[in-house]
Amino acid sequence: MSNHPIEVAIAIAISGLIAVIALLLSPRPTVELPAPASAPRPSIKLSRAELCALAREHNIQNAKWRARATKAEFVRALQQEVAS
């Protein structure tokens, strides 16, 4: 094979094309997405503010009820909502 500049350029271009095709055809590693963060389960261990926010997200009762509800009432209502 001669070392003519055009032949060398063609050889480099062909090898580059082959490398690109091989890269495109190779299997891609799958990336596992982390599991979505689930909402905290209703528990008496949560603060009243956290329980109130959960109740608001789940549309439990109304603002007046949420303003006067105890932690136990929040937990009971949220557990009933989750069960249904």
Biotite code that builds the C-alpha atoms (Angstrom):
import biotite.structure as struc

atoms = struc.array([
    struc.Atom([0.000, 0.000, 0.000], chain_id="A", res_id=1, res_name="MET", atom_name="CA", element="C"),
    struc.Atom([1.327, 3.406, -0.868], chain_id="A", res_id=2, res_name="SER", atom_name="CA", element="C"),
    struc.Atom([1.455, 6.329, 1.512], chain_id="A", res_id=3, res_name="ASN", atom_name="CA", element="C"),
    struc.Atom([-0.303, 8.758, -0.767], chain_id="A", res_id=4, res_name="HIS", atom_name="CA", element="C"),
    struc.Atom([-1.946, 11.544, 1.317], chain_id="A", res_id=5, res_name="PRO", atom_name="CA", element="C"),
    struc.Atom([-5.414, 10.986, -0.181], chain_id="A", res_id=6, res_name="ILE", atom_name="CA", element="C"),
    struc.Atom([-5.302, 7.246, 0.534], chain_id="A", res_id=7, res_name="GLU", atom_name="CA", element="C"),
    struc.Atom([-4.190, 7.917, 4.095], chain_id="A", res_id=8, res_name="VAL", atom_name="CA", element="C"),
    struc.Atom([-7.021, 10.443, 4.569], chain_id="A", res_id=9, res_name="ALA", atom_name="CA", element="C"),
    struc.Atom([-9.572, 7.979, 3.163], chain_id="A", res_id=10, res_name="ILE", atom_name="CA", element="C"),
    struc.Atom([-8.275, 5.220, 5.459], chain_id="A", res_id=11, res_name="ALA", atom_name="CA", element="C"),
    struc.Atom([-8.545, 7.511, 8.489], chain_id="A", res_id=12, res_name="ILE", atom_name="CA", element="C"),
    struc.Atom([-12.057, 8.596, 7.482], chain_id="A", res_id=13, res_name="ALA", atom_name="CA", element="C"),
    struc.Atom([-13.196, 4.986, 7.001], chain_id="A", res_id=14, res_name="ILE", atom_name="CA", element="C"),
    struc.Atom([-11.743, 3.895, 10.349], chain_id="A", res_id=15, res_name="SER", atom_name="CA", element="C"),
    struc.Atom([-13.444, 6.860, 12.042], chain_id="A", res_id=16, res_name="GLY", atom_name="CA", element="C"),
    struc.Atom([-16.745, 5.969, 10.394], chain_id="A", res_id=17, res_name="LEU", atom_name="CA", element="C"),
    struc.Atom([-16.413, 2.366, 11.538], chain_id="A", res_id=18, res_name="ILE", atom_name="CA", element="C"),
    struc.Atom([-15.666, 3.543, 15.090], chain_id="A", res_id=19, res_name="ALA", atom_name="CA", element="C"),
    struc.Atom([-18.765, 5.783, 15.106], chain_id="A", res_id=20, res_name="VAL", atom_name="CA", element="C"),
    struc.Atom([-20.986, 2.994, 13.756], chain_id="A", res_id=21, res_name="ILE", atom_name="CA", element="C"),
    struc.Atom([-19.620, 0.566, 16.368], chain_id="A", res_id=22, res_name="ALA", atom_name="CA", element="C"),
    struc.Atom([-20.293, 3.104, 19.092], chain_id="A", res_id=23, res_name="LEU", atom_name="CA", element="C"),
    struc.Atom([-23.872, 3.630, 17.905], chain_id="A", res_id=24, res_name="LEU", atom_name="CA", element="C"),
    struc.Atom([-24.560, -0.098, 17.678], chain_id="A", res_id=25, res_name="LEU", atom_name="CA", element="C"),
    struc.Atom([-23.084, -0.995, 21.068], chain_id="A", res_id=26, res_name="SER", atom_name="CA", element="C"),
    struc.Atom([-25.619, -1.594, 23.851], chain_id="A", res_id=27, res_name="PRO", atom_name="CA", element="C"),
    struc.Atom([-25.995, 1.318, 26.209], chain_id="A", res_id=28, res_name="ARG", atom_name="CA", element="C"),
    struc.Atom([-25.843, 0.683, 29.947], chain_id="A", res_id=29, res_name="PRO", atom_name="CA", element="C"),
    struc.Atom([-29.210, 1.249, 31.528], chain_id="A", res_id=30, res_name="THR", atom_name="CA", element="C"),
    struc.Atom([-29.406, 3.850, 34.225], chain_id="A", res_id=31, res_name="VAL", atom_name="CA", element="C"),
    struc.Atom([-31.776, 2.996, 37.018], chain_id="A", res_id=32, res_name="GLU", atom_name="CA", element="C"),
    struc.Atom([-33.641, 5.961, 38.375], chain_id="A", res_id=33, res_name="LEU", atom_name="CA", element="C"),
    struc.Atom([-33.952, 6.139, 42.126], chain_id="A", res_id=34, res_name="PRO", atom_name="CA", element="C"),
    struc.Atom([-37.316, 5.175, 43.496], chain_id="A", res_id=35, res_name="ALA", atom_name="CA", element="C"),
    struc.Atom([-39.530, 8.186, 43.988], chain_id="A", res_id=36, res_name="PRO", atom_name="CA", element="C"),
    struc.Atom([-39.551, 9.384, 47.545], chain_id="A", res_id=37, res_name="ALA", atom_name="CA", element="C"),
    struc.Atom([-42.784, 8.235, 49.049], chain_id="A", res_id=38, res_name="SER", atom_name="CA", element="C"),
    struc.Atom([-44.704, 10.521, 51.306], chain_id="A", res_id=39, res_name="ALA", atom_name="CA", element="C"),
    struc.Atom([-44.112, 9.839, 54.979], chain_id="A", res_id=40, res_name="PRO", atom_name="CA", element="C"),
    struc.Atom([-46.599, 7.455, 56.515], chain_id="A", res_id=41, res_name="ARG", atom_name="CA", element="C"),
    struc.Atom([-48.955, 9.019, 59.003], chain_id="A", res_id=42, res_name="PRO", atom_name="CA", element="C"),
    struc.Atom([-47.468, 8.485, 62.411], chain_id="A", res_id=43, res_name="SER", atom_name="CA", element="C"),
    struc.Atom([-47.748, 10.130, 65.803], chain_id="A", res_id=44, res_name="ILE", atom_name="CA", element="C"),
    struc.Atom([-43.950, 10.590, 65.580], chain_id="A", res_id=45, res_name="LYS", atom_name="CA", element="C"),
    struc.Atom([-44.410, 13.269, 62.888], chain_id="A", res_id=46, res_name="LEU", atom_name="CA", element="C"),
    struc.Atom([-44.748, 16.856, 63.990], chain_id="A", res_id=47, res_name="SER", atom_name="CA", element="C"),
    struc.Atom([-48.159, 18.500, 63.937], chain_id="A", res_id=48, res_name="ARG", atom_name="CA", element="C"),
    struc.Atom([-47.014, 20.744, 61.071], chain_id="A", res_id=49, res_name="ALA", atom_name="CA", element="C"),
    struc.Atom([-45.975, 17.701, 58.999], chain_id="A", res_id=50, res_name="GLU", atom_name="CA", element="C"),
    struc.Atom([-49.285, 15.990, 59.719], chain_id="A", res_id=51, res_name="LEU", atom_name="CA", element="C"),
    struc.Atom([-51.170, 19.159, 58.780], chain_id="A", res_id=52, res_name="CYS", atom_name="CA", element="C"),
    struc.Atom([-49.260, 19.376, 55.485], chain_id="A", res_id=53, res_name="ALA", atom_name="CA", element="C"),
    struc.Atom([-50.068, 15.725, 54.725], chain_id="A", res_id=54, res_name="LEU", atom_name="CA", element="C"),
    struc.Atom([-53.729, 16.327, 55.507], chain_id="A", res_id=55, res_name="ALA", atom_name="CA", element="C"),
    struc.Atom([-53.732, 19.360, 53.221], chain_id="A", res_id=56, res_name="ARG", atom_name="CA", element="C"),
    struc.Atom([-52.142, 17.308, 50.404], chain_id="A", res_id=57, res_name="GLU", atom_name="CA", element="C"),
    struc.Atom([-54.799, 14.612, 50.806], chain_id="A", res_id=58, res_name="HIS", atom_name="CA", element="C"),
    struc.Atom([-57.626, 17.170, 51.071], chain_id="A", res_id=59, res_name="ASN", atom_name="CA", element="C"),
    struc.Atom([-58.706, 15.854, 54.455], chain_id="A", res_id=60, res_name="ILE", atom_name="CA", element="C"),
    struc.Atom([-61.488, 17.859, 56.061], chain_id="A", res_id=61, res_name="GLN", atom_name="CA", element="C"),
    struc.Atom([-61.176, 21.636, 55.793], chain_id="A", res_id=62, res_name="ASN", atom_name="CA", element="C"),
    struc.Atom([-58.857, 24.357, 57.078], chain_id="A", res_id=63, res_name="ALA", atom_name="CA", element="C"),
    struc.Atom([-60.964, 24.934, 60.185], chain_id="A", res_id=64, res_name="LYS", atom_name="CA", element="C"),
    struc.Atom([-60.796, 21.240, 61.142], chain_id="A", res_id=65, res_name="TRP", atom_name="CA", element="C"),
    struc.Atom([-57.065, 21.117, 60.466], chain_id="A", res_id=66, res_name="ARG", atom_name="CA", element="C"),
    struc.Atom([-56.527, 24.202, 62.656], chain_id="A", res_id=67, res_name="ALA", atom_name="CA", element="C"),
    struc.Atom([-58.065, 22.545, 65.730], chain_id="A", res_id=68, res_name="ARG", atom_name="CA", element="C"),
    struc.Atom([-57.228, 18.856, 65.125], chain_id="A", res_id=69, res_name="ALA", atom_name="CA", element="C"),
    struc.Atom([-54.881, 17.016, 67.436], chain_id="A", res_id=70, res_name="THR", atom_name="CA", element="C"),
    struc.Atom([-52.024, 14.861, 66.230], chain_id="A", res_id=71, res_name="LYS", atom_name="CA", element="C"),
    struc.Atom([-54.055, 11.733, 66.983], chain_id="A", res_id=72, res_name="ALA", atom_name="CA", element="C"),
    struc.Atom([-56.982, 13.011, 64.904], chain_id="A", res_id=73, res_name="GLU", atom_name="CA", element="C"),
    struc.Atom([-54.630, 13.793, 62.024], chain_id="A", res_id=74, res_name="PHE", atom_name="CA", element="C"),
    struc.Atom([-53.101, 10.318, 62.166], chain_id="A", res_id=75, res_name="VAL", atom_name="CA", element="C"),
    struc.Atom([-56.516, 8.637, 62.341], chain_id="A", res_id=76, res_name="ARG", atom_name="CA", element="C"),
    struc.Atom([-57.875, 10.642, 59.396], chain_id="A", res_id=77, res_name="ALA", atom_name="CA", element="C"),
    struc.Atom([-54.745, 10.081, 57.294], chain_id="A", res_id=78, res_name="LEU", atom_name="CA", element="C"),
    struc.Atom([-54.731, 6.348, 57.998], chain_id="A", res_id=79, res_name="GLN", atom_name="CA", element="C"),
    struc.Atom([-58.380, 6.120, 56.930], chain_id="A", res_id=80, res_name="GLN", atom_name="CA", element="C"),
    struc.Atom([-57.544, 8.041, 53.741], chain_id="A", res_id=81, res_name="GLU", atom_name="CA", element="C"),
    struc.Atom([-54.615, 5.762, 52.932], chain_id="A", res_id=82, res_name="VAL", atom_name="CA", element="C"),
    struc.Atom([-56.694, 2.632, 53.641], chain_id="A", res_id=83, res_name="ALA", atom_name="CA", element="C"),
    struc.Atom([-59.454, 3.695, 51.262], chain_id="A", res_id=84, res_name="SER", atom_name="CA", element="C"),
])
